Amino acid sequence: MMLPIDVPSLHPVPEPTLPSGSLPFFVALVGPTGTGKSAIAVEVAKAVGGEIVALDSMQVYRRLDIGTAKPTPAERGEIPHHLIDLVEPDGPFTAVDYARSAHHVITGIHARGRLPLVVGGSGLYLRALRGEIFPGPREVKSIRARLGREADQGGPHVLHARLARLDPLAAGRIHPRDRFRLVRALEIIEVTGRRVTDLWKAHRQGLAQQPPALMLGVYRARTDLYRRINDRVDRMLTSGLLREVKTLLDAGYAPNVKPFGSHNYRHIVAFLLGQAGLEEASRRTKQETRHYAKRQMTWFRRETGIQWVDLNHTDGGTATEILVQHIQTARERYGSA
């Protein structure tokens, strides 16, 4: 369905393409932030001869290390990690870019006789990797800048209200404060003249068979997870998060670059700009990270085929042992080396 939208005349924007061909067998280890996935993944990779492919929309950015909780140098030294530090903080990077890069990396890992372990909490990136999102048109900076100004002036809820009028189903899937996804949805509508929901349906109908994958999820009791999140934010602050952000601002990166909009950076930037106190910035960072973890869990609970492991109750073995057993069983089923 074409939408009667009054927008400036645009030249046709070429659509990015996803990689063709099937992926080899891989394992996805997902779950909310703060569960301890990274450390567990290293132990699992050691046991199964694997290499880790980050599934993280923030770890792709260089120079942002503490606030993105990147694997430590020791962890990277033990097991190869991929898709970390790909672009500068102000560089463009989309879910389709991730799918393209991950497809190449996973194929290479498999060719070396190793097992790809896709580890992280970005459900959108996982869907892109499995061919479950449509590429959409490329970014149009003028549209994004205008929509960004509108969000600055009236708040993200203004964009959400507009999206609700134009594409109610898409609006229902996007949080009213998720500025980036709201801008992207409205940008797609302006460029194509079609609802995101309709484009998705058309893409879905043309999807080939999903590549084989073992989907594993880890979670913790809410009280334990929230305690771990609070403790991790405290560690980030004592480990130099303020210095990391100040260095980037001093280097000329704008306060509104995409990664600075994430839960671990937004309020630290506000503190350094004199817009909030440090105690308030810390409190709100913890709060938003907890909310983010809750949204991640809601997202993954809606996904089909994930086998869940409760890290608070691993009767019959350690979490690593349980995950390794799942992987060994799946390898036998798919005949993967």
Buried (B, 14 or more C-beta within 10 A) or exposed (E): EEEEEEEEEBEEBEBBEBBEEBBBBBBBBBBBBBBBBBBBBBBBBEBBEBBBBBBBBBBBBEBBBBBBBBBEEEBBEBBBBBBBBBBBBBBEBBBBBBBBBBBEBBBEBBEEEBBBBBBBBBBBBBBBBBBBBBBBBBBBEEBBEBBBEBBEEEBBEBBBBBBBEBBEBBBEBBBBEBBBBBBBBBBBBBBBBBBBBBBBEEBEEEEEEEBBBBBBBBBBEEEBBBEBBBEBBEEBBEBBBBEBBBEBBEEEBEBEBBBBBBBBBBBBBBBBEEEBEEEEBBBBBBBBBBEBBBBBBEBBEEBEEBEEBBBEEBEEEEBBBBBBEBBEEBBEEEEBE
